[in-house]
Amino acid sequence: MSDTPAASQITGKMFLFERPVLLNPAEHADLGVDPGDRPFDFAANTRALPLTASEMPAACHDYPIVFASMDQPVPLAVVGIIDEMNLFVGDDGKWERRTYIPGYARRYPFGAAFDPDNDRFAVVLDAGYPGLRPGGEKRLFENGQTTKFTQDAVDFTRNYENDRKMTDALGELLEKFGLLAAQSGQYTPNAGGNPVTFAEYVGIDENKLKGLDDEKFIELRKTGALPLIYAQLLSMGNWRNIFNRRAERHNLTEETAFQPLPGAQS
């Protein structure tokens, strides 16, 4: 179940987790998970979700992919702009069909606490998840042993953490070759006027990629990172998809499409 001794509490915060605790058969023996009819409500109020490097080729078809910062180039799937709203989770709490669901959301309410000093991780459970309850449909443990549901979640979490190591390596390569840059997304109204900046983010600078000399480009190609780099660049075409979704969701006009909703904080 875990590569580290279990404990009831962990320190620090985890994105989207209300009350993360280490999965423990003694404390969670009677609990089960019941996703209910609104399985993705927990991710409805966010603009972006983390991605691993292996997810980028699939995610680039649906989302703009950006990086968290210059210092921490973690890939993020952009799922909303301006408002704290995931435009891929409907009012019914379901993720839109036929779009890629990031692994971070698919593994919830499970996650991982990582100990970099010992290269180990422990499985985390969000004890604040409404679908976690005594006698829930998908039991966590039976007779002190993990159920198939829980073991599948543990295996998924372990694989996700292995992918995260590859993601860290990608970030190091992008930094090494100086390919990251602060960028902004802009929209020019059809009626003319000044461009409107609707997003500021860190992305891959295509001109810097083109400017690599042959030796550096070949070195980069040998790492296997080029398909991931091109996936990020191709994903930039999805910005229009995002602001079209926002306009349709809130019945906005071109003039109001990039303004905060009344009463909302941007």
N, C-alpha and C positions, 0 to 999 in steps of 0.2 A: 504494500500500500504506500509506503513512504521510505525514503532513504535516510531520514533523520528521526530521532526519537520524537514522539508526539507530545504536544503540550497544548493546553486549552486556549492560550492567547498568543497572539503575535504582535510585534511592535510595528508602527508605521501604518500608512494607508495604502489601499489598493484601489485602483481606478474602477468605479462602478460598484465596489463592494461596500455595503453599509456596515457590516460587523464581521470582518474576516477572523476565523479561528482555524486552528489546525484540525484536520479530520482525525477523529479519535473514536475507536470502537467502544470505549468505555462510556464516553459522554453522548455518543450519537447512535447508540444501539437501537433505539426505538424510532428513529426518524426516517422519513422517506421524502422523496421529491415529487411534487405534483405540480407540473407546469401550468395546469389550468388552461383557460381559453385565451390568455393574453401572455404568451411565453416570452415576449421581448419587451415588455413594459419597462424592465430595468434599464434598457438601452435607449429609451425614447427621448431622453433629454440630453443628448450629447451631439457635438458637431463632428467628432472624429473618433475612430477606434484603431487601436494598435494592429499592425500586421507583422507577420514574420516574412522573411525574404522569400520563402517558398510559396507564399500566398500571392505575391505581387503579380505574376502572370495571369492569374484568374481574376484578381480584384481590379486590374487595370481596365477591364471591359465595362465596369459599372461605376467606378469612383475615381476622382482625382486622388493621386497618391502623393503625399508630401512628407516632409521629415519634421520631427518634433522641434529640433533646433540645430544650430551649427555644431554645438558641443555634444548633443545627444541625437545623432541622426537615426532615430527610430522611425520606420515607415508608419504612416497613418493613412487610413482610408477616410477621406472626407465624406461625411454623410449629411452635412448641413452647413448653412452659412448664415451669418448675422445673428440668428436666434439660436438659443440652446435647444435645438430640435433636430432629431434624426428623421430626415425626410424619407427614409426607407422603412420606418416602422409606422404602420397606419394607426388610425384611431381605434382599431380593433386589437392593438397590441401584437399584431403579427408582422413579420418581416415580409417585404414585398416578394412575391414569387418570381422565380427565374432571375434573381440577382444573387450574387455571391454573398454569403454571410461570413464575416471574418471569424476566424477560429476563436478569438478572445471572447466573442459573444456566444459561440456555439458551446464552449466548454463551461460557461457559467451555469450554476453557481459554484463551480469548482475553479480553482486557480492554483498557484504555486508560490511558496516562499522559498527564496533561493539563498543559500549560504555560499558566497563566492570563495571564502577561505578554504572550505572543504569540498567545493565542487559538488554540493548535494542540494537536493530540494525536498520540501515536504508539501503534501497536498493540502490546500486551503479550501475551506467551505465558507460561504457567506451565510452566517447564522441569522442575518437580517432579511434573507430572501423570503417573501411571503409564501412561496410554494414549498418551503421546507417545514414539515409539520410531523407530529407523531402519527404513525400509521399511514404516512403518505404512500401514494400509489407505487412509486419506485423505491423500495427499501434500500437503505445504505448498507445494512449489515443483517445477516441471519446467522444465529448461533455463534456470534463473535467473529464471523468471517465476512469479508466483502462480498456483496452480491455481484452478479455479472454486470449490472448497471454501474455499480461503483468501480469495479475493476476496469471497465471500458473507459470510464472517466479518468481514472488514474493513468491508464495507458495513453490516452489522448493528451493528458497534461504533460506526461513525460516526453512524448514526441514533440509537443509544442515547445517545451523548454530546450530540447535538442535543436529545433529549428531556430530558436531565439539565439543560440550561439552562432549559427550561420548568419543571422541578421546582424549581430554585433560585428562579425567579420566584414560584412558588406559595408557597414558604417565606417570601419577603419580604412577600408580601401578608398571609399569616397573622400575621406579626409586626406589620405596619403596623396591622392592624385589631384587634390584641390578642385573637385568637381561640384561642390556644394556652393550655393549662393542664395542670398535673400532675394525673394521674388514677390511679385504682386499680380493678382488677377484683376483685369480691368474690363469694363464694358462700356461701349460707346452707344448711346441711344440712337435708334434709327432716325429720329428727327434731327440729329446732329447735336452739337454741344460738347462740353468737356467730358472726357472719359471718367467713369465712376470706378473707384477702387473698391472691390467687394471682398477681397481676401489678401492677406499678406502671409507669406509662408516661406519655408526653405525647400528648395528643389534642386535638381541637377541642372547645371548650366550647360546647355547643348553646345554653345560656342567653345567653352573650355574643353569639352569632350573632343570636338573637332580639332582643337588646337594642340592636342597631344602629339608629340613626335612619334615616329613609327616605333621606336624602341619601347616607349611607355605604353603605347596603345597595344602592342603585342603582349607586353607584360600583363596589362589589364585583361586582355582577351583570354589569356591562359588561366586566369583565376576563375573563369566561368561566370563573372559578374555582368558581362555585357547584356545577356537577355533580361536581367533584372533592371539594368539601367534603361534599356529601351522600353521596358514595360512602364517605368515611371514616366518617361517622356511621352509615351503614347497616351497615358492616362490623363494628361492635361486637356485632352479634347473633351473630357467629361464635365468640365466646369459649366458649360451651357446646360447640360443635363441637370445639374444641381440647381441652378437658379430658375430653370423652367419648372422644376418640381416645386420649388418654394412658391413661385407665382401661382401655380395651379392649386396647391394646397390651401392657399389663403386668398385666392381670387384677387390677385394683385395686378395692377396695370404696369406698363413699362416704366412709368414715372415713379411708382411706389415699390417696385420689385426689390430695390436695394435699400429700403428704409426699414428700421426696426418696427415691429408690430406695435400698435398702440398699447401702452401699459407694460411693454416688455423691455428688458435690459439687453443691450447688445453685448 
